[in-house]
Amino acid sequence: MSTSGERHAADHAPSHPAESASPTSAVEVREGLRAAGYLPAAETALVCHLALALGKPILVEGPAGVGKTELANALARMTARELIRLQCYEGLDEAKALYEWNYRKQLLRIQAEREPGWREVEGDIFTEEYLLARPLLRAIASEQPVVLLIDEIDKTDQEFEAMLLELLSDFQISIPELGRVAARTTPLVLLTSNNSRELTEALKRRCLYLWLDYPSPEHELAIIRMHTPDLDEQIARRLVEIVALVRTLDVKKPPSIAESIDWARTLLLLGASAIDRDVLTSTLSVIVKHRADLAVVGERLGLSGARPGDDDGRQAA
């Protein structure tokens, strides 16, 4: 951990030989993400390439379940970097996100002296030895480049956003007792938001922007094929059609891409030969997770009153 200010140390731009191995084009990023199990759109690959090349954070916004968090996981796999995740929530503060002092250890150090003078003890207890690093500090203090995921930033408040600005612009953190803690390497930072509130212009200004929406039917079909290559083509297409239909309905929680994949795996595991009335009735809860939504979707698909075992074998609408 390099610091400056009252306690000077190395003061140079973040760099690391491992970063030179990053993909050199959007095409390479797209292929790398595909190899890591993530099928990106062209715009997603381009933004990720620019983030790696320019050392800029990415703000990824979009509805829940479109692959924002998984993009960070895939980038970590693609670049062989450690993923450090900060899960945001209401009331998140510096002590949980940045750092806090190990007060018990500091107290033991003070008690170790019979008659300690504050000047002597202060120089001992406010050092890195007594510092508890949280995700943000761990990311910039890492000797190897990492992927830092700040997940669901929209769940925090504007004060927390303001605390992030120094890290996002200069990859450094100021600790009053130690001074400036500068990154040894440049982390690849992704901030995700479900767009539940408007983020500040100051935060947006420091980031590249990427909007992820639900994929087109053809794109989602390609994702299903990637994860369940043995699933029958007609079943996969029918699955994508039904999922797209459910997303247009007035439901509390539209199916995510991950749930589409789970449904495809379920159908493959069950050996389904078609998504008929029985199969749809018995497996619909894989993609619909609220009781009220089950009623809405069931009515739209003509499943009202249906039970597994009905032998009419009719194809769902």
C-alpha positions in Angstrom: 0.0 0.0 0.0 1.7 3.2 -1.1 0.9 6.4 0.7 1.9 10.1 0.5 1.0 13.2 2.4 2.2 13.1 6.0 3.8 9.7 5.3 5.4 9.8 1.9 6.1 6.8 -0.3 6.1 5.9 -4.0 4.2 8.5 -6.0 3.8 7.3 -9.5 1.1 6.5 -12.0 -0.5 3.1 -11.5 1.0 0.5 -13.8 1.8 -3.2 -13.8 3.3 -5.5 -16.4 0.3 -7.9 -16.3 -1.9 -5.1 -17.7 -0.1 -5.3 -21.0 -1.8 -8.6 -21.6 -5.2 -7.0 -21.9 -7.1 -7.5 -25.2 -6.1 -4.9 -27.8 -9.4 -4.5 -29.7 -13.1 -4.7 -29.2 -13.1 -7.9 -31.3 -10.6 -9.5 -28.9 -12.7 -8.5 -25.9 -15.8 -10.0 -27.5 -14.1 -13.3 -28.2 -12.5 -13.3 -24.7 -15.9 -12.7 -23.1 -17.4 -15.4 -25.2 -14.7 -17.8 -24.1 -15.4 -16.8 -20.5 -19.1 -17.9 -21.0 -20.6 -14.4 -21.6 -22.1 -13.5 -25.0 -21.8 -9.7 -25.3 -23.4 -7.3 -27.8 -21.0 -5.3 -29.9 -21.5 -2.2 -27.8 -20.7 -4.1 -24.6 -17.5 -5.4 -26.0 -16.5 -1.9 -27.3 -17.1 -0.2 -23.9 -15.2 -2.9 -22.1 -12.3 -2.5 -24.5 -12.2 1.3 -23.9 -12.3 0.8 -20.1 -9.3 -1.5 -20.3 -7.4 0.7 -22.7 -8.2 4.1 -21.0 -8.3 2.9 -17.4 -11.8 4.2 -17.0 -14.6 2.8 -14.7 -17.8 1.6 -16.4 -21.2 2.5 -15.1 -23.5 -0.3 -16.2 -27.3 0.4 -15.9 -30.3 -1.6 -16.9 -33.2 -3.6 -15.4 -32.5 -6.4 -13.0 -31.4 -9.7 -14.5 -29.8 -8.6 -17.7 -26.3 -9.7 -16.9 -24.7 -6.6 -15.3 -23.1 -8.5 -12.4 -22.2 -11.5 -14.6 -20.3 -9.1 -17.0 -17.9 -8.2 -14.1 -17.5 -12.0 -13.4 -16.8 -12.7 -17.0 -14.3 -9.8 -17.3 -12.4 -11.2 -14.2 -12.3 -14.6 -15.8 -11.2 -13.2 -19.2 -8.4 -11.2 -17.7 -7.4 -13.7 -15.0 -7.9 -11.1 -12.4 -9.3 -11.4 -8.9 -12.8 -10.1 -8.5 -13.4 -7.9 -5.5 -17.1 -7.2 -4.9 -18.7 -4.5 -2.9 -22.5 -5.3 -2.5 -24.2 -1.9 -1.9 -27.2 -1.5 0.4 -29.0 1.4 2.1 -26.9 2.8 4.9 -23.5 1.5 3.6 -20.7 3.6 5.0 -16.9 4.0 4.9 -16.3 1.5 7.6 -17.8 -1.3 5.5 -16.7 -0.1 2.1 -13.3 1.6 2.6 -11.5 0.9 5.8 -11.7 1.1 9.6 -9.2 1.0 12.4 -8.8 -2.1 14.5 -9.8 -0.5 17.7 -9.3 -3.6 19.9 -5.7 -4.0 18.6 -5.0 -0.3 19.1 -6.4 -0.5 22.7 -4.1 -3.4 23.5 -1.2 -1.5 22.2 -2.0 1.4 24.4 -2.4 -0.8 27.4 0.9 -2.5 26.8 2.6 0.7 28.0 2.4 1.4 31.7 2.5 5.2 31.3 2.3 5.9 27.5 2.7 9.3 26.1 0.1 10.1 23.5 2.7 11.3 21.0 4.7 8.1 21.2 1.6 5.8 21.0 -0.1 7.8 18.2 2.7 7.1 15.9 2.4 3.4 16.5 -1.4 2.7 16.4 -2.2 4.7 13.2 -0.2 2.5 10.8 -1.1 -0.1 8.3 -0.7 -2.8 10.9 -3.9 -1.5 12.6 -5.9 -0.9 9.5 -8.7 -3.2 8.4 -9.0 -2.9 4.6 -12.5 -3.2 3.1 -13.3 -3.9 -0.6 -12.4 -0.5 -2.0 -9.1 -0.2 -0.2 -8.3 -3.8 -1.0 -8.8 -3.2 -4.7 -6.4 -0.2 -5.0 -3.9 -1.7 -2.6 -3.6 -5.0 -4.5 -0.2 -5.7 -6.0 -2.0 -7.4 -9.0 -4.6 -5.7 -11.2 -8.2 -6.7 -10.0 -11.7 -6.3 -11.2 -13.6 -4.2 -8.7 -17.4 -4.6 -8.8 -19.5 -2.0 -7.0 -22.8 -3.7 -7.3 -26.2 -1.9 -7.1 -24.7 1.6 -6.4 -28.3 3.0 -6.7 -29.1 1.5 -3.4 -26.8 3.9 -1.6 -27.1 7.7 -1.2 -25.4 10.7 -2.7 -23.0 11.0 0.2 -21.7 7.6 -0.5 -21.3 8.5 -4.2 -19.3 11.6 -3.2 -17.0 9.4 -1.2 -16.3 7.3 -4.4 -15.3 10.3 -6.6 -11.7 10.3 -5.5 -11.3 6.6 -6.2 -13.0 6.7 -9.6 -11.1 9.7 -10.9 -7.6 9.1 -9.4 -7.7 5.6 -8.1 -6.7 6.7 -4.7 -8.1 7.1 -1.2 -7.3 9.7 1.4 -7.0 8.4 5.0 -6.6 11.4 7.4 -4.1 9.5 9.7 -2.0 8.1 6.9 -2.4 10.5 3.9 -3.1 9.5 0.4 -3.2 5.8 -0.5 -2.6 5.4 -4.2 -3.3 2.4 -6.3 -0.3 0.2 -7.2 -2.1 -1.1 -10.3 -5.1 0.2 -12.2 -8.2 -1.8 -11.2 -11.0 -2.4 -13.8 -14.0 -0.9 -12.0 -17.6 -1.7 -12.8 -20.5 0.0 -11.1 -23.9 -1.5 -11.6 -27.3 0.2 -11.2 -30.9 -1.1 -11.6 -31.8 2.6 -12.3 -34.0 2.8 -9.2 -32.8 6.4 -8.7 -30.9 9.0 -10.7 -27.1 8.9 -10.0 -25.2 12.2 -9.6 -23.6 13.9 -12.6 -20.3 13.9 -10.8 -20.2 10.1 -10.7 -21.4 9.7 -14.2 -18.8 12.1 -15.5 -16.0 9.9 -14.3 -17.3 6.7 -16.0 -17.9 5.2 -19.3 -21.6 4.4 -19.7 -23.2 1.2 -20.8 -26.9 0.4 -20.9 -27.8 -3.2 -20.8 -31.4 -4.2 -21.7 -33.1 -7.5 -22.2 -31.5 -9.1 -25.3 -33.3 -9.5 -28.6 -34.9 -13.0 -29.2 -32.0 -14.0 -31.5 -29.4 -12.8 -29.0 -31.1 -14.7 -26.2 -31.4 -17.8 -28.3 -27.6 -17.6 -28.9 -27.1 -17.3 -25.1 -29.3 -20.4 -24.5 -27.4 -22.3 -27.2 -24.1 -21.4 -25.5 -25.2 -22.7 -22.1 -27.4 -25.7 -23.2 -26.0 -26.8 -26.6 -27.9 -30.1 -26.4 -31.3 -28.6 -26.1 -33.5 -29.1 -29.1 -33.6 -26.1 -31.4 -37.4 -25.9 -31.5 -37.7 -26.1 -27.7 -35.0 -23.4 -27.4 -36.9 -21.1 -29.8 -40.2 -21.7 -28.0 -38.6 -21.0 -24.7 -37.3 -17.7 -25.9 -40.7 -16.7 -27.3 -42.4 -17.5 -24.0 -39.8 -15.6 -22.0 -40.1 -12.6 -24.3 -43.9 -12.7 -23.9 -43.8 -12.9 -20.1 -41.5 -9.8 -20.0 -44.2 -7.8 -21.8 -46.8 -8.6 -19.2 -47.6 -6.6 -16.0 -45.5 -8.7 -13.7 -43.6 -7.8 -10.5 -40.4 -9.5 -11.7 -39.8 -10.2 -15.4 -37.6 -13.3 -16.0 -33.9 -12.7 -16.0 -31.4 -14.1 -18.5 -30.1 -16.4 -15.8 -33.6 -17.7 -15.3 -34.0 -18.4 -19.0 -30.8 -20.4 -18.8 -32.2 -22.2 -15.7 -35.4 -23.1 -17.6 -33.4 -24.4 -20.5 -31.4 -26.6 -18.2 -34.5 -27.8 -16.5 -36.1 -28.8 -19.8 -33.0 -30.6 -20.8 -32.8 -32.4 -17.5 -36.4 -33.5 -17.7 -35.9 -34.7 -21.2 -38.8 -32.6 -22.5 -39.7 -33.2 -26.2 -41.8 -30.0 -26.4 -43.0 -27.2 -24.2 -46.6 -28.4 -24.1 -49.3 -27.6 -21.5 -48.0 -30.1 -18.9 -44.4 -29.1 -19.2 -45.2 -25.4 -19.1 -47.5 -25.8 -16.1 -45.0 -27.9 -14.1 -41.9 -25.7 -14.9 -43.3 -22.2 -15.1 -42.1 -21.4 -11.6 -38.5 -21.6 -12.8 -39.0 -18.2 -14.6 -41.9 -16.7 -12.6 -41.2 -16.1 -8.9 -44.3 -14.4 -7.5 -47.7 -16.0 -6.9 -49.5 -13.1 -8.4 -47.3 -13.2 -11.5 -48.0 -17.0 -11.9 -51.7 -16.1 -12.1 -51.1 -13.3 -14.7 -48.8 -15.5 -16.8 -51.0 -18.6 -16.5 -54.0 -16.7 -17.7 -52.1 -15.2 -20.7 -50.8 -18.6 -21.7 -54.1 -20.3 -21.2 -53.1 -22.4 -18.2 -55.9 -21.3 -15.8 -56.9 -24.4 -13.8 -54.3 -26.6 -15.5 -52.5 -29.3 -13.5 -49.6 -31.5 -14.3 -50.9 -34.7 -15.8 -53.6 -33.2 -18.0 -53.5 -35.4 -21.1 -54.8 -33.0 -23.7 -51.2 -32.3 -24.8 -52.1 -28.9 -26.3 -49.4 -26.5 -27.1 -49.5 -23.4 -24.9 -50.4 -20.2 -26.6 
